[in-house]
């Protein structure tokens, strides 16, 4: 499993949060939900980043082990 699904989900949640911030002009209570959605998006994006980093390091180590 790669981190692209996490990045895609995080991007979608960021768009939902932006819509929430725009709607906050009419309903101020929505700001709290938009911040919560954005926090989840950031957590998912960082999780995806960590997964991509681990996969990259693992593949690099496998390649080096085959060479040497």
N, C-alpha and C positions, 0 to 999 in steps of 0.2 A: 504494500500500500504506500502510495506516495502522498506528499503534502498538498497536491493540487486541489483535492476536494476541500481541504480546510481553507485554502486561499479563496476558492470560489464561494464557499459559504460565508466567509468573512466579508468578501466584497458585497455579497447580496445583503448581509445584515447592515453593512455600512450605508448602503443605499436606503434601506428601511429607516435607519436612524436619521439620515438626512431629511427624509420625508417627515419624520416626527419633529425634527427641529423646525421645519417650515410650518408645520401645523401648530406649533407651539405659540405662534402669534395669535391664534384664535382660542386655543385651549392651553393655558400655561401648565397644567398638570402633566401634559404629554412630555415635557422636558425630562422628567424623572425616568420615564420609560425609555426615552431616546438614549439617555446616558447609560442605562442598563443594557440596552441592545448594543450600544457601541462598545461597552466593556466586554461583552461576550464576543463581539467581532474581533477585538484586539487579542483576547485570549486564544481564539481559534487561529488567528493569523500567526501568533507566536508559536503555537503548537505545530502548525504547518512548517514554520521555519526550522524548528528543532528537528522535525522528522526529515526534512530535506537535508539538513546538515548531517544527521546521522547516516542517512543513506549515502551521501556523497563521501563521507569519511570511510564508511565500510567498503564501498566499491573501490576507492583508492587503495585501501589496505589490501584488498583481494588482488588487485592488479599488481601491486608491488610484490606480494607473496608469490605470484606466478612468475614474475620476472626473476626474482632472486631465489 
